[in-house]
């Protein structure tokens, strides 16, 4: 399966789940902040799923993958957060605060998944050598 198709599948599945949940929520509660938020979460999940294939481009070094993934998130997820209405945008300072929050969460998620996969791979390698 080519990478783009794999990324679309990874992105569309959570997006569809969030969209359906949002529509069901609207049926019972009407158009609300929660139903709108669910759609934006779905859009962010779509971008994350689609961008996950970056780490499968074998000809790129890991550092290149990290930089490309960060830039993709910067032009997709950050604007989605800004347009979602979940954060106040009354001043330039608000935008800067969201940018720093975006980076802080990104670093936490990156480091936690990096060390989790590193630990898992070590355990797998030990298991294979026994």
For each residue, the residues with C-beta under 8 A, 3 or more apart:
1: 5 6
2: 5 6
3: 6 7 53 56 57
4: 7 8 53
5: 1 2 8 9
6: 1 2 3 9 10 53 56
7: 3 4 10 11 49 50 51 52 53
8: 4 5 11 12 50
9: 5 6 12 13 49
10: 6 7 13 14 49 50 52 53
11: 7 8 14 15 45 46 47 48 49 50
12: 8 9 15 16 46 49
13: 9 10 16 17 49
14: 10 11 17 18 42 45 46 49
15: 11 12 18 19 42 43 45 46 49
16: 12 13 19 20 42
17: 13 14 20 21 42
18: 14 15 21 22 38 39 41 42 45
19: 15 16 22 23 38 39 42
20: 16 17 23 24
21: 17 18 24 25 38
22: 18 19 25 26 35 36 38 39 42
23: 19 20 26 27 35
24: 20 21 27 28
25: 21 22 28 29 32 34 35 38
26: 22 23 29 30 31 32 35
27: 23 24
28: 24 25
29: 25 26 32 34 35
30: 26
31: 26 35 36
32: 25 26 29 35 36
33: 36 37 85
34: 25 29 37 38
35: 22 23 25 26 29 31 32 38 39
36: 22 31 32 33 39 40 84 85
37: 33 34 40 41 84 86
38: 18 19 21 22 25 34 35 41 42
39: 18 19 22 35 36 42 43
40: 36 37 43 44 80 81 83 84 86
41: 18 37 38 44 45
42: 14 15 16 17 18 19 22 38 39 45 46
43: 15 39 40 46 47 80
44: 40 41 47 48 77 80 81
45: 11 14 15 18 41 42 48 49
46: 11 12 14 15 42 43 49 50
47: 11 43 44 50 51 72 73 76 77 80
48: 11 44 45 51 52 73 77
49: 7 9 10 11 12 13 14 15 45 46 52
50: 7 8 10 11 46 47 53
51: 7 47 48 54 69 72 73 76
52: 7 10 48 49 55 56
53: 3 4 6 7 10 50 56 57
54: 51 57 60 65 68 69 72
55: 52 65 69
56: 3 6 52 53
57: 3 53 54 60 65
58:
59:
60: 54 57 64 65 68
61: 64 65
62: 65 66
63: 66 67
64: 60 61 67 68
65: 54 55 57 60 61 62 68 69
66: 62 63 69 70 110
67: 63 64 70 71
68: 54 60 64 65 71 72
69: 51 54 55 65 66 72 73
70: 66 67 73 74 106
71: 67 68 74 75
72: 47 51 54 68 69 75 76
73: 47 48 51 69 70 76 77 78 102 106
74: 70 71 77 78
75: 71 72 78 79
76: 47 51 72 73 79 80
77: 44 47 48 73 74 80 81 102
78: 73 74 75 81 82 98 99 102
79: 75 76 82 83
80: 40 43 44 47 76 77 83 84
81: 40 44 77 78 84 86 87 98 102
82: 78 79 87 89 95 98
83: 40 79 80
84: 36 37 40 80 81 87
85: 33 36
86: 37 40 81
87: 81 82 84 94 97 98
88: 94
89: 82 94 95 98
90: 94
91: 94 95
92: 95 96
93: 96 97
94: 87 88 89 90 91 97 98
95: 82 89 91 92 98 99
96: 92 93 99 100
97: 87 93 94 100 101
98: 78 81 82 87 89 94 95 101 102
99: 78 95 96 102 103
100: 96 97 103 104
101: 97 98 104 105
102: 73 77 78 81 98 99 105 106
103: 99 100 106 107
104: 100 101 107 108
105: 101 102 108 109
106: 70 73 102 103 109 110
107: 103 104 110 111
108: 104 105 111 112
109: 105 106 112 113
110: 66 106 107 113 114
111: 107 108 114 115
112: 108 109 115 116
113: 109 110 116 117
114: 110 111 117 118
115: 111 112 118 119
116: 112 113 119 120
117: 113 114 120 121
118: 114 115 121 122
119: 115 116 122 123
120: 116 117 123 124
121: 117 118 124 125
122: 118 119 125 126
123: 119 120 126 127
124: 120 121 127 128
125: 121 122 128 129
126: 122 123 129 130
127: 123 124 130
128: 124 125
129: 125 126
130: 126 127
